[in-house]
Amino acid sequence: MPEFQALTPALLVQLEAIVGPAHVATAQRVPAEEYAAYGQDHTEDLHFAPDVVLTPGTPEEISEIMRLCHAARVPVTARGAGTGLSGGALPVHHGVVLRMARFDKILQIDERNLQATVEPGVVTEAFQNAVQAVGLFYPPDPASKGSCFLGGNLSQSSGGPKAVKYGVTKDYVLNLQVVLPTGDIIWTGANTLKNATGYNLTQLMVGSEGTLGIITKVVFRLLPYPKQNILMLVPFRQEAQAAEAVSAVFRAGIVPSGMEFMEREAIAWSSDYLKIPLTLPEDIKAHLLIELDGQDLEYLYKEAEQVYEVLERYDVGEILLADTAAQKDELWRIRRNIGNSVRYNSVYKEEDTVVPRAELPTLLAGVKEIGARYGFKTVCYGHAGDGNLHVNIIRGDLDDEKWNVGLREPISEIFRLCVRLGGTISGEHGIGLVQKGYIGIALPDINLNLMRGIKQVFDPQGIMNPGKIF
């Protein structure tokens, strides 16, 4: 790790001249609670205070900021909405936080080419709604879509429920405008569906967790909006069977637009948290939330019949077929708020595991066995169609030693199990700060050294979001 320099009063004056006094926040200028938020996200109870928070408004302002910080060796961390779950946007070495809230414009929706050009501070759901208004579709939809920024989604290559059919953030990015740590401004690709011209810098930036540069414009590809959908909530009397049914649905030739797993406590906590009444018979241990979408409702009902035929092989309870838009919305709200409900009920650690979907039953059984052996409880849910299982470790009555130190080995065991099953240690939350100690489980030294070499080329002073990934 390179040596960083402290932010000096002289440098602060120069930075303020770039963005203007109204867009500079320090611990002395804003209320303590407001300033503290810039050093936090949704990751456990971590906090790292920045020396200064700048809110630039143009790529050129960011370029000037980066040139100064590069020359002075002052660390810089770009920040979106702060909804991350890996500590990826926390300023662990203090320095400058670049708050991207003013980059909030949808610059163009190109209906002829099914593309859109946007800034990274646009809220994901606002972008989805804007393109839907003209009959187009942007599928990536993380649980925090109502508050998270597109830039944060790009940083982690976020997914969400619809990834099972439509893919994740990286699958919709055509081109990026990026400010490099040196202050240079580049475009990474072209606004075309095909591009075989040189290395794929666009996809290198997506998922790089803000360690290589700062995204200031994005060109997304879009799809026609699917006008029809069917949603069913399927209760299972055995958790393992719920996990097994996931692969069986795909083997039957059905590709759902959503296939979500929720064990009993996950759906119960969320419905209670939202005060949405939901009957859960005592013998039901898990649910699948299955969505089918498309343009032809009659065809979707035929697909639903095929799903029912698959489910008949398993010990399921009464299947709920949502028959109104309001009921569909309630079921999705329950699913999207599981994380919030866990946070409301207990101190917890969330691990973002992922395996090939057919290995999901083995992963789930392994997580439960490891928890029983080490004496902790887990609440599991996730994007089952992708094999992406969110494992929430509940603190309960674990003492400080067991919570802060004793969990390292069982978490390592869970990750080693993922890798043995052909998976890895993060599907969509990223490595960031909290998973960096485990990355060697998933990636050998030769891979990590290649990544370090790439980092060195982009960021020779090491100032861009330092202390993350490896």
C-alpha positions as CSV (number, residue, x, y, z in Angstrom):
1,M,0.0,0.0,0.0
2,P,1.5,3.4,-1.0
3,E,2.0,6.1,1.6
4,F,-0.8,8.7,1.4
5,Q,-0.5,12.4,2.3
6,A,-2.9,14.3,4.6
7,L,-5.3,16.8,3.1
8,T,-3.6,20.2,3.7
9,P,-5.4,23.5,4.2
10,A,-3.8,24.7,0.9
11,L,-5.2,21.8,-1.0
12,L,-8.6,22.2,0.5
13,V,-8.7,25.8,-0.8
14,Q,-7.9,24.6,-4.3
15,L,-10.5,21.9,-4.2
16,E,-13.1,24.4,-2.9
17,A,-12.3,26.7,-5.8
18,I,-13.1,23.8,-8.2
19,V,-16.6,22.9,-6.9
20,G,-17.6,26.0,-5.0
21,P,-18.1,26.4,-1.2
22,A,-21.7,25.2,-1.4
23,H,-20.4,21.8,-2.5
24,V,-17.8,21.2,0.2
25,A,-18.6,19.5,3.5
26,T,-16.3,19.0,6.4
27,A,-16.8,17.9,10.0
28,Q,-16.7,21.6,11.0
29,R,-19.2,22.8,8.4
30,V,-22.2,20.4,8.6
31,P,-24.1,18.7,11.5
32,A,-22.3,15.7,13.0
33,E,-25.0,13.2,12.0
34,E,-25.0,14.3,8.4
35,Y,-21.3,14.2,8.1
36,A,-21.1,10.7,9.8
37,A,-23.3,9.3,7.1
38,Y,-20.6,9.9,4.5
39,G,-18.4,7.4,6.3
40,Q,-21.0,4.6,6.4
41,D,-23.1,2.4,4.2
42,H,-25.4,-0.6,4.9
43,T,-22.5,-2.8,5.9
44,E,-22.8,-3.8,9.6
45,D,-21.5,-1.0,11.8
46,L,-18.4,0.2,10.0
47,H,-17.5,3.9,9.9
48,F,-14.5,5.8,8.4
49,A,-14.7,9.6,8.4
50,P,-13.5,11.4,5.3
51,D,-11.4,14.5,5.6
52,V,-13.7,16.3,3.1
53,V,-16.7,15.6,1.0
54,L,-16.9,17.2,-2.4
55,T,-20.0,17.2,-4.6
56,P,-18.8,17.9,-8.1
57,G,-21.2,18.6,-11.0
58,T,-19.2,17.9,-14.2
59,P,-16.6,15.4,-15.5
60,E,-14.2,18.4,-15.9
61,E,-14.5,19.3,-12.2
62,I,-13.7,15.6,-11.2
63,S,-10.8,15.7,-13.6
64,E,-9.3,18.8,-11.9
65,I,-9.9,17.2,-8.5
66,M,-8.2,14.0,-9.5
67,R,-5.2,15.8,-11.0
68,L,-4.6,17.6,-7.7
69,C,-5.1,14.6,-5.5
70,H,-2.9,12.4,-7.8
71,A,-0.1,14.9,-7.5
72,A,-0.5,15.3,-3.8
73,R,-1.1,11.5,-3.1
74,V,-4.4,12.1,-1.3
75,P,-6.8,9.2,-1.4
76,V,-10.2,9.6,-3.2
77,T,-13.3,7.5,-2.8
78,A,-16.4,7.9,-5.1
79,R,-19.7,7.6,-3.3
80,G,-23.2,6.9,-4.6
81,A,-26.2,6.5,-2.4
82,G,-24.4,4.5,0.3
83,T,-26.6,1.4,0.0
84,G,-23.6,-1.0,-0.5
85,L,-23.2,-4.2,1.5
86,S,-19.5,-4.8,1.2
87,G,-18.0,-1.6,2.6
88,G,-16.9,-0.8,-1.0
89,A,-17.4,3.0,-0.9
90,L,-16.1,3.6,2.6
91,P,-13.0,6.0,2.9
92,V,-10.8,3.7,4.9
93,H,-7.8,5.9,4.4
94,H,-9.9,9.1,4.9
95,G,-9.0,11.8,2.3
96,V,-11.6,13.0,-0.2
97,V,-15.0,11.5,-0.8
98,L,-16.6,12.4,-4.1
99,R,-20.3,12.5,-3.7
100,M,-22.0,11.8,-7.0
101,A,-25.4,13.1,-6.2
102,R,-25.3,16.0,-8.8
103,F,-24.7,13.6,-11.6
104,D,-28.5,12.8,-11.7
105,K,-29.6,13.4,-15.3
106,I,-31.0,11.1,-17.9
107,L,-29.3,12.7,-20.8
108,Q,-31.0,10.8,-23.7
109,I,-33.4,7.9,-24.3
110,D,-32.8,6.8,-27.9
111,E,-35.9,4.9,-28.8
112,R,-34.7,4.1,-32.3
113,N,-31.6,2.2,-31.1
114,L,-33.0,1.1,-27.7
115,Q,-30.3,2.9,-25.8
116,A,-30.0,5.5,-23.1
117,T,-27.3,7.8,-21.9
118,V,-27.4,8.6,-18.3
119,E,-25.3,10.0,-15.4
120,P,-24.2,7.7,-12.5
121,G,-26.2,9.6,-9.8
122,V,-29.6,8.6,-11.3
123,V,-31.6,6.4,-9.0
124,T,-32.1,3.0,-10.5
125,E,-35.9,2.9,-10.2
126,A,-36.2,6.4,-11.6
127,F,-34.3,5.3,-14.7
128,Q,-36.4,2.1,-15.0
129,N,-39.6,4.2,-14.8
130,A,-38.4,6.7,-17.4
131,V,-37.6,4.1,-20.0
132,Q,-40.8,2.2,-19.2
133,A,-42.8,5.3,-20.0
134,V,-41.6,5.0,-23.6
135,G,-42.1,1.2,-23.8
136,L,-38.5,0.2,-23.0
137,F,-37.0,-2.0,-20.2
138,Y,-33.9,-1.8,-18.1
139,P,-33.9,-5.2,-16.2
140,P,-31.3,-5.0,-13.4
141,D,-33.2,-4.3,-10.2
142,P,-31.3,-4.6,-6.9
143,A,-33.4,-4.7,-3.7
144,S,-32.5,-1.1,-3.0
145,K,-33.5,0.1,-6.5
146,G,-35.7,2.8,-5.0
147,S,-32.6,4.6,-3.5
148,C,-29.4,3.2,-5.0
149,F,-27.6,5.0,-7.8
150,L,-26.7,3.5,-11.2
151,G,-23.1,4.3,-10.5
152,G,-23.1,2.0,-7.5
153,N,-24.8,-0.7,-9.5
154,L,-22.0,-0.4,-12.1
155,S,-19.3,-0.5,-9.4
156,Q,-20.5,-3.9,-8.2
157,S,-22.2,-5.1,-11.4
158,S,-25.4,-5.5,-9.3
159,G,-28.0,-8.0,-10.2
160,G,-31.4,-8.5,-8.5
161,P,-34.3,-10.9,-9.2
162,K,-34.6,-10.4,-12.9
163,A,-31.0,-11.4,-13.5
164,V,-32.1,-15.0,-13.8
165,K,-33.6,-14.3,-17.2
166,Y,-32.1,-11.0,-18.3
167,G,-28.6,-10.8,-16.8
168,V,-26.9,-8.3,-14.5
169,T,-25.8,-4.7,-14.8
170,K,-22.7,-5.6,-16.9
171,D,-24.9,-7.1,-19.6
172,Y,-26.5,-3.7,-20.4
173,V,-23.4,-1.5,-20.5
174,L,-22.2,-0.4,-24.0
175,N,-19.9,2.5,-23.2
176,L,-18.6,4.5,-20.3
177,Q,-17.1,7.9,-19.8
178,V,-14.5,7.6,-17.1
179,V,-12.2,10.0,-15.3
180,L,-9.0,8.2,-14.5
181,P,-7.1,8.7,-11.2
182,T,-4.6,10.8,-13.2
183,G,-7.4,13.2,-14.3
184,D,-7.6,12.0,-17.9
185,I,-11.1,11.6,-19.3
186,I,-11.8,8.6,-21.6
187,W,-14.6,6.7,-23.3
188,T,-14.1,3.0,-22.8
189,G,-16.0,1.6,-25.9
190,A,-18.6,2.4,-28.5
191,N,-22.4,2.8,-28.6
192,T,-22.7,-0.5,-30.5
193,L,-24.0,-4.0,-29.7
194,K,-20.8,-5.5,-31.2
195,N,-17.3,-4.2,-30.5
196,A,-14.2,-6.3,-31.1
197,T,-11.8,-3.3,-31.1
198,G,-9.0,-3.9,-28.6
199,Y,-9.3,-4.9,-24.9
200,N,-12.8,-4.6,-23.3
201,L,-12.2,-1.6,-21.0
202,T,-15.9,-1.2,-20.5
203,Q,-16.3,-4.5,-18.8
204,L,-13.1,-4.0,-16.9
205,M,-14.6,-0.9,-15.3
206,V,-17.9,-2.6,-14.5
207,G,-17.5,-4.4,-11.2
208,S,-14.1,-2.8,-10.4
209,E,-15.7,-1.2,-7.3
210,G,-14.4,2.3,-7.9
211,T,-10.7,1.3,-7.7
212,L,-9.8,2.1,-11.3
213,G,-11.6,5.4,-12.1
214,I,-14.8,7.4,-11.7
215,I,-17.7,6.8,-14.1
216,T,-19.4,10.0,-15.2
217,K,-21.6,8.9,-18.1
218,V,-23.1,5.5,-19.1
219,V,-24.6,4.3,-22.3
220,F,-27.0,1.4,-21.6
221,R,-28.7,-0.9,-24.0
222,L,-32.4,-1.5,-23.4
223,L,-35.1,-4.0,-24.3
224,P,-38.8,-3.8,-25.2
225,Y,-40.8,-3.7,-22.0
226,P,-42.6,-7.1,-21.2
227,K,-46.2,-6.1,-20.8
228,Q,-47.5,-9.2,-19.0
229,N,-46.4,-11.2,-16.0
230,I,-47.6,-14.0,-13.7
231,L,-46.4,-14.3,-10.1
232,M,-46.8,-17.3,-7.8
233,L,-45.7,-17.9,-4.2
234,V,-44.9,-21.6,-3.7
235,P,-44.7,-23.0,-0.1
236,F,-42.5,-26.1,0.5
237,R,-42.5,-28.4,3.5
238,Q,-38.8,-29.0,3.1
239,E,-36.1,-26.4,2.5
240,A,-34.0,-28.8,0.4
241,Q,-36.9,-29.5,-1.9
242,A,-37.4,-25.8,-2.5
243,A,-33.8,-25.5,-3.6
244,E,-34.0,-28.7,-5.7
245,A,-37.1,-27.4,-7.6
246,V,-35.2,-24.4,-8.9
247,S,-33.0,-26.5,-11.3
248,A,-36.0,-28.7,-12.2
249,V,-38.0,-25.7,-13.5
250,F,-35.1,-24.8,-15.8
251,R,-34.7,-28.4,-17.0
252,A,-38.3,-28.4,-18.0
253,G,-37.5,-25.6,-20.5
254,I,-38.9,-22.7,-18.5
255,V,-36.8,-19.5,-17.9
256,P,-38.6,-17.4,-15.2
257,S,-38.0,-13.7,-15.0
258,G,-37.7,-14.2,-11.2
259,M,-37.0,-17.2,-9.0
260,E,-36.5,-16.2,-5.4
261,F,-35.8,-18.4,-2.4
262,M,-37.0,-17.4,1.1
263,E,-36.7,-19.7,4.1
264,R,-39.5,-19.5,6.6
265,E,-37.9,-17.0,9.0
266,A,-37.0,-14.7,6.1
267,I,-40.5,-14.3,4.7
268,A,-42.0,-14.2,8.3
269,W,-39.7,-11.4,9.4
270,S,-40.3,-9.4,6.3
271,S,-44.1,-9.7,6.3
272,D,-44.1,-8.7,10.0
273,Y,-41.8,-5.8,9.4
274,L,-44.0,-4.5,6.6
275,K,-47.2,-5.3,8.5
276,I,-48.5,-7.3,5.5
277,P,-50.6,-10.2,6.8
278,L,-49.4,-13.6,5.4
279,T,-50.6,-17.0,6.6
280,L,-47.7,-19.4,7.2
281,P,-48.8,-22.9,8.1
282,E,-46.5,-24.5,10.8
283,D,-45.3,-27.2,8.4
284,I,-44.0,-24.8,5.7
285,K,-40.2,-24.3,5.8
286,A,-39.5,-22.3,2.7
287,H,-41.0,-20.5,-0.3
288,L,-40.1,-19.9,-3.9
289,L,-41.4,-16.7,-5.5
290,I,-41.6,-17.4,-9.2
291,E,-42.4,-14.8,-11.9
292,L,-43.0,-15.4,-15.6
293,D,-43.1,-12.4,-18.0
294,G,-43.5,-11.7,-21.7
295,Q,-45.9,-10.1,-24.2
296,D,-48.5,-12.8,-24.5
297,L,-50.5,-13.7,-21.4
298,E,-52.0,-16.8,-22.9
299,Y,-48.5,-18.2,-23.5
300,L,-47.5,-17.3,-19.9
301,Y,-50.4,-19.3,-18.5
302,K,-49.2,-22.3,-20.5
303,E,-45.7,-21.9,-19.0
304,A,-47.3,-21.6,-15.6
305,E,-49.0,-24.9,-16.1
306,Q,-45.7,-26.5,-16.9
307,V,-44.3,-25.0,-13.7
308,Y,-47.2,-26.5,-11.8
309,E,-46.4,-29.9,-13.3
310,V,-42.8,-29.6,-12.1
311,L,-43.9,-28.6,-8.6
312,E,-46.2,-31.6,-8.3
313,R,-43.1,-33.7,-7.8
314,Y,-42.4,-32.0,-4.5
315,D,-44.1,-31.7,-1.1
316,V,-45.7,-28.3,-1.6
317,G,-48.5,-26.5,0.2
318,E,-51.2,-24.4,-1.4
319,I,-49.7,-22.3,-4.2
320,L,-50.7,-18.6,-4.2
321,L,-51.2,-17.2,-7.7
322,A,-51.2,-13.4,-7.4
323,D,-54.3,-12.2,-9.2
324,T,-54.0,-8.4,-8.9
325,A,-51.2,-5.8,-9.4
326,A,-51.5,-4.9,-5.7
327,Q,-51.0,-8.5,-4.6
328,K,-48.0,-8.8,-6.8
329,D,-46.6,-5.6,-5.4
330,E,-47.1,-6.9,-1.8
331,L,-45.3,-10.1,-2.5
332,W,-42.3,-8.3,-4.1
333,R,-42.2,-5.8,-1.3
334,I,-41.9,-8.7,1.2
335,R,-39.1,-10.2,-0.8
336,R,-37.2,-6.9,-1.3
337,N,-37.5,-6.0,2.4
338,I,-36.0,-9.2,3.9
339,G,-32.7,-7.5,4.3
340,N,-34.3,-4.5,6.1
341,S,-36.3,-6.9,8.3
342,V,-33.2,-8.8,9.3
343,R,-31.5,-5.5,10.1
344,Y,-34.5,-4.5,12.2
345,N,-34.6,-7.8,14.1
346,S,-30.9,-8.4,14.9
347,V,-27.3,-7.5,14.5
348,Y,-26.1,-9.6,11.6
349,K,-23.5,-10.3,9.0
350,E,-24.6,-11.0,5.4
351,E,-22.5,-13.2,3.1
352,D,-23.3,-13.1,-0.6
353,T,-22.6,-16.7,-1.8
354,V,-23.2,-18.0,-5.3
355,V,-22.9,-21.5,-6.8
356,P,-24.2,-23.1,-10.0
357,R,-28.0,-23.3,-9.5
358,A,-28.1,-27.1,-9.3
359,E,-25.7,-27.0,-6.3
360,L,-28.0,-24.8,-4.3
361,P,-29.4,-27.6,-2.1
362,T,-25.9,-28.7,-1.2
363,L,-24.9,-25.1,-0.4
364,L,-28.0,-24.6,1.8
365,A,-27.5,-27.8,3.7
366,G,-23.8,-27.0,4.2
367,V,-24.6,-23.5,5.6
368,K,-27.0,-24.9,8.1
369,E,-24.5,-27.7,9.1
370,I,-21.7,-25.1,9.6
371,G,-24.0,-22.9,11.6
372,A,-25.1,-25.7,13.9
373,R,-21.5,-26.8,14.4
374,Y,-20.3,-23.3,15.4
375,G,-23.4,-22.4,17.3
376,F,-25.0,-19.6,15.2
377,K,-28.3,-19.2,13.4
378,T,-28.7,-18.2,9.8
379,V,-31.6,-16.7,7.9
380,C,-31.1,-17.5,4.2
381,Y,-32.8,-16.0,1.1
382,G,-31.7,-15.0,-2.4
383,H,-31.9,-15.2,-6.1
384,A,-32.3,-19.0,-6.4
385,G,-32.4,-19.0,-10.2
386,D,-28.9,-17.7,-10.2
387,G,-27.6,-19.9,-7.4
388,N,-27.1,-16.7,-5.4
389,L,-27.8,-17.3,-1.7
390,H,-27.7,-14.4,0.8
391,V,-26.6,-15.9,4.1
392,N,-27.5,-13.7,7.1
393,I,-25.6,-14.8,10.2
394,I,-27.6,-13.7,13.3
395,R,-25.7,-12.5,16.3
396,G,-28.2,-13.7,18.9
397,D,-26.4,-14.2,22.2
398,L,-22.9,-14.6,20.7
399,D,-20.3,-12.6,22.8
400,D,-17.9,-10.1,21.3
401,E,-15.1,-12.6,20.9
402,K,-17.2,-15.1,19.0
403,W,-18.9,-12.3,16.9
404,N,-15.7,-10.4,16.0
405,V,-13.2,-13.2,15.7
406,G,-14.9,-16.5,16.1
407,L,-16.9,-16.2,12.9
408,R,-13.9,-16.0,10.6
409,E,-13.4,-19.7,10.3
410,P,-17.0,-20.7,9.8
411,I,-17.4,-18.0,7.1
412,S,-14.2,-19.3,5.5
413,E,-15.8,-22.8,5.6
414,I,-18.9,-21.5,3.8
415,F,-16.8,-19.8,1.1
416,R,-14.6,-22.9,0.7
417,L,-17.8,-24.9,0.2
418,C,-18.9,-22.4,-2.5
419,V,-15.7,-22.8,-4.4
420,R,-15.7,-26.6,-4.1
421,L,-19.2,-26.5,-5.7
422,G,-17.9,-24.4,-8.6
423,G,-19.1,-21.1,-7.2
424,T,-17.4,-18.1,-5.6
425,I,-17.6,-15.7,-2.6
426,S,-19.7,-12.9,-4.0
427,G,-22.4,-12.9,-6.7
428,E,-23.5,-9.2,-6.6
429,H,-22.4,-7.4,-3.4
430,G,-18.7,-7.2,-4.3
431,I,-15.6,-7.7,-2.3
432,G,-15.0,-4.2,-1.0
433,L,-13.7,-4.1,2.5
434,V,-15.5,-6.8,4.4
435,Q,-14.7,-9.7,2.0
436,K,-11.1,-8.8,1.0
437,G,-9.7,-11.1,3.7
438,Y,-11.4,-14.1,2.0
439,I,-10.6,-13.4,-1.6
440,G,-7.7,-15.8,-1.6
441,I,-10.2,-18.6,-1.1
442,A,-11.7,-17.9,-4.5
443,L,-8.7,-16.5,-6.5
444,P,-5.1,-17.8,-6.7
445,D,-2.1,-15.5,-6.3
446,I,-1.5,-15.4,-10.1
447,N,-5.0,-14.0,-10.6
448,L,-4.6,-11.5,-7.8
449,N,-1.2,-10.4,-9.1
450,L,-2.7,-9.7,-12.5
451,M,-5.4,-7.6,-10.9
452,R,-2.8,-5.7,-8.9
453,G,-0.9,-5.0,-12.1
454,I,-4.0,-3.6,-13.8
455,K,-4.6,-1.4,-10.7
456,Q,-1.0,-0.1,-11.0
457,V,-1.5,0.8,-14.7
458,F,-4.7,2.7,-14.1
459,D,-3.8,4.2,-10.7
460,P,0.0,4.5,-10.3
461,Q,-0.3,6.4,-7.0
462,G,-2.9,4.0,-5.6
463,I,-5.2,6.8,-4.5
464,M,-8.4,5.5,-6.0
465,N,-10.6,3.9,-3.3
466,P,-7.6,2.3,-1.6
467,G,-7.8,-0.6,0.8
468,K,-10.5,-2.5,-1.1
469,I,-10.7,-5.9,-2.9
470,F,-7.1,-7.1,-2.2
